[in-house]
Amino acid sequence: MTPFDFNPFGRRNLPKKISEQEEKKLSEKNWVKCPSCGVLIYDKQLKDNMNICPKCEYLFRLNSTDRIKLIFDENTFEEKFNDIEPKDVLNFSDRIPYSQRLKEAKNKTGLKEAIRVGTGSINNIKVATGIMDFGFIGGSMGVVVGEKIVRIVEFATQEKLPLTIFSSSGGARMQEGMYSLVQMARTAAVIGRYQKAGGFYISVLTHPTTGGVSASFAFLGDVIIAEPGALIGFAGPRVIEQTTKQKLPSGFQTSEFLLEHGQIDKIVKRKQLKQCINTLFGFYEKGKQT
């Protein structure tokens, strides 16, 4: 045995060689490719930068937990009405049974539904809120999503709190059929009553906000804000073109196009969103005191 063969720690403590396949898996796990500019971003760097590409400022989607951390003062968000869960009342099945789809969505996201509602403080201003999560069946609106919105808006009305809802959804949940479509009317009605009682509602549209959500509570805000580059609309461009037999303009259904045509009030960058909402709610609070 030569001195170079001696291992004072014993063979069991020798570092394990990583195969090329394992190294590739580790690389894929820790790095994210920007779909806009193609740059590779270390996942921790991306998270520390609010899920914004440091090169081109492309906005990666935020889940509800990250959205809460971004907008609300630390440890002030209190979730409400989390005791209700969706059920497969129609025994619906497409590729897989709806009951199984719900179970998979719960395991994947750790959530019970596609929205979380509650109260929280934004720079010390207490507000009622709803935060949709696209990771739960595409943020689709079923009976429980509608019920949670109704309950938090009624709570905001009762407690005279300002309201903000962050939308991220593919629309109504087809697996719940007509029950899901009824939620469009329910959410629109409760927000109408809230506004009639003097409430102030800021709607924040994130990527994507489409279908029955865009056709109901998402576009009923006293102020409607959108993140840059968000897809916002009702039906998809292909469906609209086939129906109208017309070629759609470039950039159709983006937040920039909607701002240019007066459909939303403002586009706000993600890093400035909390301050913008706080400023608007500050004006509202001062107005109530005069």
C-alpha positions as CSV (number, residue, x, y, z in Angstrom):
1,M,0.0,0.0,0.0
2,T,1.4,3.4,-0.9
3,P,0.7,6.6,1.1
4,F,-1.7,7.7,-1.6
5,D,-3.8,4.6,-1.1
6,F,-4.3,5.2,2.6
7,N,-7.7,6.7,3.7
8,P,-7.6,7.8,7.4
9,F,-11.4,7.9,7.4
10,G,-12.0,4.4,6.1
11,R,-13.6,3.4,2.8
12,R,-17.2,4.1,3.9
13,N,-16.4,7.8,4.3
14,L,-15.1,8.3,0.8
15,P,-17.2,10.8,-1.2
16,K,-19.7,9.1,-3.5
17,K,-19.2,9.7,-7.2
18,I,-22.2,11.4,-8.9
19,S,-23.2,9.8,-12.2
20,E,-23.8,12.0,-15.2
21,Q,-27.5,11.3,-15.0
22,E,-27.7,12.3,-11.3
23,E,-25.7,15.4,-12.1
24,K,-28.1,16.3,-14.8
25,K,-31.1,15.8,-12.5
26,L,-29.5,18.1,-9.9
27,S,-28.8,20.7,-12.6
28,E,-32.4,20.6,-13.8
29,K,-33.7,20.9,-10.3
30,N,-31.7,24.0,-9.3
31,W,-31.9,26.0,-12.5
32,V,-34.8,27.5,-14.4
33,K,-34.8,28.6,-18.0
34,C,-36.6,31.8,-18.7
35,P,-39.2,31.2,-21.5
36,S,-38.8,34.8,-22.7
37,C,-35.1,35.4,-23.1
38,G,-33.7,31.8,-22.5
39,V,-31.3,32.7,-19.7
40,L,-30.7,30.1,-17.0
41,I,-31.5,31.4,-13.5
42,Y,-30.6,29.7,-10.2
43,D,-33.8,28.9,-8.5
44,K,-32.9,30.7,-5.2
45,Q,-31.9,33.8,-7.1
46,L,-35.3,33.7,-8.9
47,K,-37.2,33.3,-5.7
48,D,-35.3,36.1,-4.0
49,N,-36.2,38.3,-7.0
50,M,-40.0,37.8,-6.6
51,N,-40.0,35.2,-9.4
52,I,-38.9,37.9,-11.9
53,C,-36.2,37.1,-14.5
54,P,-33.2,39.3,-13.7
55,K,-32.4,39.8,-17.4
56,C,-35.7,40.5,-19.2
57,E,-38.1,41.0,-16.2
58,Y,-40.3,38.2,-17.4
59,L,-42.8,37.4,-14.6
60,F,-42.9,33.8,-13.5
61,R,-46.2,32.7,-11.9
62,L,-46.5,33.1,-8.1
63,N,-48.4,30.7,-5.9
64,S,-50.7,32.0,-3.2
65,T,-48.1,31.6,-0.5
66,D,-45.5,33.6,-2.3
67,R,-48.2,36.2,-3.2
68,I,-49.1,36.6,0.4
69,K,-45.5,37.1,1.4
70,L,-45.1,39.7,-1.4
71,I,-48.1,41.8,-0.6
72,F,-48.9,41.5,3.1
73,D,-47.0,42.6,6.2
74,E,-45.2,39.8,7.8
75,N,-47.3,37.4,9.9
76,T,-50.5,39.5,9.4
77,F,-52.4,37.3,7.0
78,E,-55.2,35.3,8.8
79,E,-57.0,32.8,6.6
80,K,-60.7,32.4,6.9
81,F,-63.4,30.0,5.8
82,N,-60.9,27.2,5.2
83,D,-63.3,24.6,6.5
84,I,-65.2,24.2,3.2
85,E,-64.0,21.8,0.4
86,P,-65.1,21.0,-3.1
87,K,-67.1,17.8,-3.8
88,D,-67.8,15.8,-6.9
89,V,-71.6,16.3,-6.8
90,L,-71.9,15.4,-10.5
91,N,-69.7,12.2,-10.4
92,F,-67.9,13.9,-13.3
93,S,-65.1,12.1,-15.2
94,D,-63.0,13.2,-18.2
95,R,-59.5,11.8,-18.5
96,I,-59.7,10.9,-14.8
97,P,-62.6,11.2,-12.2
98,Y,-63.0,14.7,-10.8
99,S,-62.7,13.3,-7.3
100,Q,-59.2,12.0,-8.2
101,R,-58.3,15.3,-9.8
102,L,-59.3,17.1,-6.6
103,K,-57.1,14.7,-4.5
104,E,-54.1,15.2,-6.8
105,A,-54.5,19.0,-6.7
106,K,-54.7,19.0,-2.9
107,N,-51.5,16.8,-2.6
108,K,-49.7,18.9,-5.2
109,T,-50.4,22.3,-3.7
110,G,-51.2,21.7,-0.1
111,L,-54.4,23.7,-0.6
112,K,-58.1,22.8,-0.3
113,E,-59.2,25.0,-3.1
114,A,-58.0,27.4,-5.8
115,I,-58.4,30.5,-3.6
116,R,-57.4,31.5,-0.1
117,V,-59.4,34.2,1.6
118,G,-58.8,36.2,4.8
119,T,-57.6,39.4,6.2
120,G,-54.1,41.0,6.3
121,S,-52.3,44.3,6.7
122,I,-50.7,46.2,3.8
123,N,-48.3,48.7,5.4
124,N,-50.5,48.6,8.5
125,I,-53.8,49.0,6.7
126,K,-56.1,46.1,7.4
127,V,-57.8,44.7,4.3
128,A,-60.0,41.7,3.3
129,T,-58.5,39.7,0.5
130,G,-58.8,36.7,-1.8
131,I,-55.7,35.2,-3.5
132,M,-56.3,32.7,-6.3
133,D,-53.8,29.9,-7.0
134,F,-53.4,28.7,-10.6
135,G,-51.7,25.6,-9.4
136,F,-55.0,24.2,-8.1
137,I,-56.8,22.9,-11.3
138,G,-55.8,26.0,-13.2
139,G,-57.3,28.4,-10.6
140,S,-60.7,27.4,-11.9
141,M,-63.8,28.7,-10.1
142,G,-66.1,26.1,-8.7
143,V,-68.8,26.3,-6.0
144,V,-66.3,26.6,-3.1
145,V,-64.3,29.3,-4.8
146,G,-67.5,31.3,-5.3
147,E,-68.6,30.6,-1.8
148,K,-65.3,31.8,-0.3
149,I,-65.5,35.0,-2.3
150,V,-69.1,35.6,-1.2
151,R,-68.1,35.0,2.5
152,I,-65.1,37.3,2.5
153,V,-66.9,40.1,0.7
154,E,-69.8,39.9,3.1
155,F,-67.2,39.9,6.0
156,A,-65.6,43.0,4.4
157,T,-69.0,44.7,4.2
158,Q,-69.8,43.9,7.8
159,E,-66.4,45.1,9.1
160,K,-66.2,48.0,6.7
161,L,-62.8,46.8,5.3
162,P,-61.3,47.6,2.0
163,L,-61.1,44.6,-0.4
164,T,-58.6,43.3,-2.9
165,I,-58.7,40.1,-4.9
166,F,-55.8,38.7,-6.9
167,S,-57.1,36.8,-9.9
168,S,-55.2,34.0,-11.6
169,S,-57.6,31.6,-13.4
170,G,-58.5,29.7,-16.5
171,G,-62.2,30.4,-15.8
172,A,-65.2,28.4,-14.5
173,R,-64.5,24.8,-13.5
174,M,-66.1,22.5,-16.1
175,Q,-66.2,19.5,-13.8
176,E,-68.9,21.3,-11.8
177,G,-71.0,22.2,-14.7
178,M,-73.8,24.7,-14.2
179,Y,-73.0,24.9,-10.5
180,S,-69.7,26.6,-11.4
181,L,-71.4,29.1,-13.8
182,V,-73.8,30.2,-11.1
183,Q,-70.8,31.5,-9.2
184,M,-70.3,34.3,-11.8
185,A,-73.7,35.8,-10.8
186,R,-73.2,35.2,-7.0
187,T,-69.8,36.9,-6.9
188,A,-70.9,39.8,-9.1
189,A,-74.0,40.3,-6.9
190,V,-72.1,40.3,-3.6
191,I,-69.5,42.8,-4.8
192,G,-72.3,45.0,-6.1
193,R,-73.8,45.0,-2.6
194,Y,-70.4,45.7,-1.0
195,Q,-69.8,48.7,-3.3
196,K,-73.3,50.0,-2.7
197,A,-72.5,50.0,1.0
198,G,-69.5,52.2,0.4
199,G,-66.8,49.6,0.1
200,F,-63.6,50.0,-2.0
201,Y,-62.5,47.1,-4.1
202,I,-59.1,46.8,-5.9
203,S,-59.0,44.0,-8.4
204,V,-55.5,42.7,-9.4
205,L,-55.3,40.7,-12.6
206,T,-52.3,38.4,-12.9
207,H,-51.3,35.9,-15.7
208,P,-53.7,34.5,-16.7
209,T,-57.1,35.9,-15.9
210,T,-59.7,34.4,-18.3
211,G,-63.1,32.8,-18.7
212,G,-65.8,33.2,-16.1
213,V,-63.5,34.9,-13.6
214,S,-62.7,37.7,-16.0
215,A,-66.4,37.9,-16.9
216,S,-67.4,38.4,-13.2
217,F,-65.7,39.6,-10.1
218,A,-62.3,40.3,-11.7
219,F,-63.6,43.2,-13.8
220,L,-65.8,44.7,-11.2
221,G,-63.1,46.5,-9.2
222,D,-63.4,50.2,-8.4
223,V,-59.7,50.2,-9.5
224,I,-58.4,47.4,-11.8
225,I,-54.7,46.8,-11.8
226,A,-52.8,44.3,-13.9
227,E,-49.2,42.9,-13.9
228,P,-47.2,43.5,-17.0
229,G,-47.6,41.0,-19.9
230,A,-50.6,39.2,-18.3
231,L,-53.0,37.3,-20.5
232,I,-56.4,38.7,-19.8
233,G,-59.6,37.9,-21.6
234,F,-62.7,35.7,-21.9
235,A,-62.4,33.2,-24.7
236,G,-59.1,32.2,-26.4
237,P,-57.9,34.1,-29.5
238,R,-58.5,31.1,-31.8
239,V,-62.2,30.8,-30.7
240,I,-62.7,34.5,-31.2
241,E,-61.2,34.5,-34.7
242,Q,-63.3,31.5,-35.7
243,T,-66.5,33.1,-34.4
244,T,-65.9,36.6,-35.8
245,K,-64.1,35.6,-38.9
246,Q,-61.7,38.4,-38.3
247,K,-57.9,38.6,-37.7
248,L,-57.2,39.8,-34.2
249,P,-54.7,42.7,-33.7
250,S,-51.2,42.0,-32.4
251,G,-50.9,41.8,-28.6
252,F,-54.6,41.2,-28.2
253,Q,-55.6,40.1,-24.7
254,T,-52.5,41.4,-23.0
255,S,-52.6,43.8,-20.1
256,E,-50.8,46.4,-22.3
257,F,-53.5,46.2,-25.0
258,L,-56.3,46.4,-22.4
259,L,-54.7,49.5,-20.8
260,E,-54.4,51.2,-24.2
261,H,-58.1,50.5,-24.9
262,G,-59.4,51.7,-21.4
263,Q,-60.3,48.2,-20.0
264,I,-58.0,48.5,-17.0
265,D,-56.7,51.4,-15.0
266,K,-53.1,50.7,-14.5
267,I,-50.2,48.3,-15.1
268,V,-48.0,47.9,-12.0
269,K,-44.7,46.1,-11.8
270,R,-44.6,43.3,-9.3
271,K,-42.0,45.1,-7.0
272,Q,-44.2,48.2,-6.9
273,L,-47.5,46.4,-6.4
274,K,-47.7,46.5,-2.6
275,Q,-46.9,50.2,-2.4
276,C,-49.4,51.0,-5.2
277,I,-52.2,49.1,-3.4
278,N,-51.3,50.7,-0.1
279,T,-51.4,54.2,-1.6
280,L,-54.9,53.6,-3.1
281,F,-56.2,52.2,0.2
282,G,-54.6,55.1,2.0
283,F,-56.7,57.5,-0.1
284,Y,-59.8,55.5,0.7
285,E,-59.1,55.5,4.5
286,K,-58.6,59.3,4.5
287,G,-61.8,59.7,2.5
288,K,-63.7,57.8,5.1
289,Q,-62.4,60.2,7.8
290,T,-63.6,63.4,6.1
